[in-house]
Amino acid sequence: MMIAAPASVAEIQDAHSQASGAATPLLRVQDLTIAFPAAVGREAEVVSSISYEIGAGEALGVVGESGCGKTMTSLALMGLLPPAAQVDGAIWFDGRDLTKLSARAWRSHRGRDAAMVFQEPMTAMNPVMRVGDQIAEVLVRHEGMSKRDGFSRAVQLLASVHIPSPERRAQDYPHQLSGGMRQRAMIAMALACRPKLLVADEPTTALDVTVQAQILDLMLELQEQHGTAIQFISHNLAVVSEIAHRIMVMYSGRIVEYASVGDLFANPLHPYTQGLIKTLPEMGQPGSDLYTIPGTIGGKRPPGCRFSNRCPLADAGCRQAEPALREVAPRHYVACHKVN
Amino acid sequence: MLRYTLTRIGQAVLVLLVMTVLLFLLINLMPGDPVDNMLEGNPSLTAASAAQIRELYGAGVPLPVRYWNWITAAVQGDFGYSSIYFRPVAEVLGPALGQTLKLMVATLVLSVPLALLLGSLASLRPGGLMDNLISFFAFASISLPNFWLSLILIIVFAVQLGWLPASGTPLETNPPIWLEVRHLVLPVLVLTMFFVGPLVRYVRASMIETLSSDFVRTARSKGLSEPQIIIRHALRNALIPMVTVLALGFGGLFSGSLVVETIFGVLGMGKMIFDAIRYVDFNLALIGLLLATLVTLISNLLADLAYAWLDPRISLK
């Protein structure tokens, strides 16, 4: 069971590990809980006491269905949660707890220490501002560049994400770019100040499959070049496995399984993870029906294990107590009563 | 862009031409005969001279011919003679147009920035105290009758406090500018109050929508400050739909400030058109109404050009 550590203990531990020179992960999320004032028919707690880490230069994939809390988790890292959200727990980033930041400190964190790429490249850019100006804006904000210098740097950045004729594209407005190009420009914008962490929320979901592959290639390439850590969110396990070193499977606001990509695919332990892997269509097997996990994530959470109402293995015990996230093999965590 | 503008100007001329026909027909359908009106006021007129006047005004000539005579003279700048002011229409129109433009420009200069400011402030926290106060002001502005507000302002500022004159035009001929401004304060205040309420509501709605859009979230994720996000990213996008609202309000303000003009004794377009119709002054009513049409057409054209200027996604071809 992950026991909620008081912030003071966590701070002592953190200071200790820094003093002893042990590698502190770039990001350590501890017992993060995100809740909203309860609305009728909706769960108030969208993320319940989750803990995970991302090392410098590491790519973490976060997988789960819509509503599992993966977007809220990523917004929390950027301080972009809706104002009504109540956040508990700690988000240690580079030695400080982000949940304690002032509004001013958040602004210098965003765009410089951590940057975000969003799902919809069509709407994520300001329609009435030139692409180059939108990229330059980050540089003007964080690097103190002049507008002109920022713009010429923006052209270089567009070139680095393989946008053809970047000088002309920088002068264009977002609507003049294709979806894939816009997402490239968004990535260029996000990486403009060389952030330590890139949060990518379903960055390929709105794109064609071929463009999707190109964007994934680009992100892998840039990650190798700059050593940027990535939190990559997707509902698509196959896409995540392309880019991530480790994968965190979320269900209904909880982490249900957390392991390296290899371990997760070779030995999926949680029935939900097993279900997710089964839903992947297999090549070369025409005519076989696509697998679906019965039921949906919405509605009232069942007592005990949150997956118990959809789980093929669930018994009375599962409906009584919520399973804790346990380390069942080295760095392979799972939250299920049925796993020994 | 140039070609688009020229086409639109061509269309505007066409619409104006159609309007001349319609207005001419409508004015001629009005009850009351202008010559009868003139005779009524002058009992010493003999039947013979009455017939002479009728002939002079072309009373017996068929309508299409009269229209043709009128339009050919009008395009040459001869708008005829006003029967209530006993002066050429152009001479009557000039000062009225000037008065209305003064009122309009002052009202717009005051109400547009005020609406942008209040609407944006209200949109920052919908349902908050600031929003409630501003919405209350906006609804008061929409609901308060013009004439009532005018009278209250006159009672308070002109009668009791004596700070400002009660009339909209100075009595002196060629008054100094500061005196004219003093006289304009109250009517402009009332018109602004009348104009600003709906604008505030539109700006607020438009800003709330824009502030929840994805690109504003992107701007936030860059670490920009709230004023930068609001002014650089949200406001310009929120302004685009405002252009239409402004263009429509423009036409309304031009000929629709009758009540304010009447109460404050400003001889502007609203009052002039109203008087011309009431006292069957054909020539004056026709040109006044056409001018109102023209202003609406021009403000719509300007709105379309402003759209293309504000929104790069719109290209005018």
Interface residues (C-beta under 8 A of the other chain):
Chain A: M78 L80 W106 R107 S108 H109 R110 G111 R112 A115 M116 F118 E120 T123 A124 M125 N126 P127 V128 M129 E137 V138 R141 H142 Y173 H175 M186 M189
Chain B: S213 D214 F215 R217 T218 A219 R220 S221 K222 G223 L224 S225 R232 H233 R236 N237 I240 L310 D311 P312 R313
